[in-house]
Amino acid sequence: MTLIFSGNDYKYEIEGIMKLFIPASRFKYIYSDSIDVSDSYAFVCSALDGENTRLSVKADLYGKKAERELVVGKDDSVDEELILSKLLYQAMSEITGIKPKWGVMTGVRPVKRVNKYIDKGLSYDEIRELFSKEFYCSDEKFDIAYKTAAVQRKLMQTVDKRSFSLYVSIPFCPTRCSYCSFISQTISSAKKLIPEYIDRLCDEIRFTGQLAGSLGLALDTVYFGGGTPTSLDASGLARIMKAVSESFDVSKVREYTVEAGRADTITEEKLRTVKANGCTRVSVNPQTLNNSVLEAIGRRHTVEQFYDAFDIAAKIGFEHINTDIIAGLPTDTPDSFYSTLDGLIRLGPDNITVHTLSIKRAADLNHAEDKPIVLKSPTGLMIDYASDILPINNYQPYYLYRQKNMLENLENIGWSKPGCESLYNIFIMEEIQTILAVGAGASSKLVDLEGKRLQRVFNYKHPLEYIKHFDLMLEKKKETVDFYAEEK
């Protein structure tokens, strides 16, 4: 598929629109005033027409064609990029018969847009009309975004301007799931690196503690992610968590999460260790309660192991237990997904996160004989079922985000029982609090005290380069000091 740009360079947004209709595809890019290609294409043009501007698109998908155009006056205040996106959306909808429910909204954080409109004093009906007319968003998706915003707003008001959250990256897993694109290594391949990785990670935690202290920042929440943190043994987890408690004032921490994740990494010793070191919230993630689907995605544990791990977490007495599932997994069916969700509801975790499968370029699912796999799955039915059944069982949406290449252009939603929401997940999605991140692949997100500026500071991605370039990375992290210096 070739994307041709004439008189504009709206590459990012136009690619996002195309991926609503043909996800997980690779595109060629051409800047030209004419169409001279032999394969499928989308031609996106902004051209002067006297004193006006003619915005037009032409699309050809496997020989099926459609085109749209709009002329705007020189004095019209318009968003050319949005108009071209809407024209392309119309053309591709005509060709494919697909009308993505989020319309032309390709961004990660639709709830953030809702919150901004609420802050401006707009009513529910006014915001819904804007979502419909400006972005072609369905009432169904707007409603879930608005409900999510309503839950979030009370918690967002509790954020102290001088607070921050700490993210700790443990980029190791027992095996790599076929859908995964995260920076992680299997325990077997990284075994020799792990001791030195833990050494450097503890050093970075101490460095970050000193940095935060010098800036007068107070630790609010802690989140251990990955990878699968419980891929490490109990002694390794204890050492890292003790580095956190020794480097920061944890007396006022409101939430401390460890993603235990995969059942084949969970033991009673590990869970007791993380609880003894301050963890209040743990994730035990089945992804599906169907053994054949687990096997298809390379997740080497059984449904029975998940239930055993969940029972251990419940017995030990964690304040909150989260479970993740994924809609649209290979070989899964609507009935199997419904059974998974019903099984979790019977189990009664206070958090259930429903993800939609996203096929990233780095995922194994997207590489077979050098051709992208097109996964045909009634994923929308699965997500609709979750949105219907969870509220009936006292779960409410509290954070929502979207990713590129998601099946059917859907979303990920965190559902929780009232009062059991994850603060960290809200804060990072809505970008209202600084996140200081440590470890390989981690990305700090600095938010100014007024919430108007945002800056990212990236760590080295892979454990080996993280270790090798550790001192250089610490120097780069001093950008945090410069960022906050601008507040004075």
Sequence and secondary structure as in RCSB ss.txt:
>XXXX:A:sequence
MTLIFSGNDYKYEIEGIMKLFIPASRFKYIYSDSIDVSDSYAFVCSALDGENTRLSVKADLYGKKAERELVVGKD
DSVDEELILSKLLYQAMSEITGIKPKWGVMTGVRPVKRVNKYIDKGLSYDEIRELFSKEFYCSDEKFDIAYKTAA
VQRKLMQTVDKRSFSLYVSIPFCPTRCSYCSFISQTISSAKKLIPEYIDRLCDEIRFTGQLAGSLGLALDTVYFG
GGTPTSLDASGLARIMKAVSESFDVSKVREYTVEAGRADTITEEKLRTVKANGCTRVSVNPQTLNNSVLEAIGRR
HTVEQFYDAFDIAAKIGFEHINTDIIAGLPTDTPDSFYSTLDGLIRLGPDNITVHTLSIKRAADLNHAEDKPIVL
KSPTGLMIDYASDILPINNYQPYYLYRQKNMLENLENIGWSKPGCESLYNIFIMEEIQTILAVGAGASSKLVDLE
GKRLQRVFNYKHPLEYIKHFDLMLEKKKETVDFYAEEK
>XXXX:A:secstr
 EEEEES   HHHHHHHHHHHSTT   EEEE SS   SS EEEEEEEEETTEEEEEEEEEETTEEEEEEEEE TT
    HHHHHHHHHHHHHHHHH    TTTT   S HHHHHHHHHHTT  HHHHHHHHHHHH   HHHHHHHHHHHH
HHHHHHTT  TTEEEEEEEE EESS  TT  SS EEHHHHTTTHHHHHHHHHHHHHHHHHHHHHTT EEEEEEEE
ES GGGS HHHHHHHHHHHHHHS  TT  EEEEEEE GGG  HHHHHHHHHTT  EEEE  B S HHHHHHTT  
  HHHHHHHHHHHHHHT SEEEEEEEET TT  HHHHHHHHHHHHHH  SEEEEEE B  TTSGGG BTTB    
   HHHHHHHHHHHHHHTT EEEEEE  TTBGGG  EEEEE TT   HHHHHHHHT SEEEEESTT EEEEE TT
S  EEEEE  SSHHHHHHTHHHHHHHHTHHHHHHHTT 
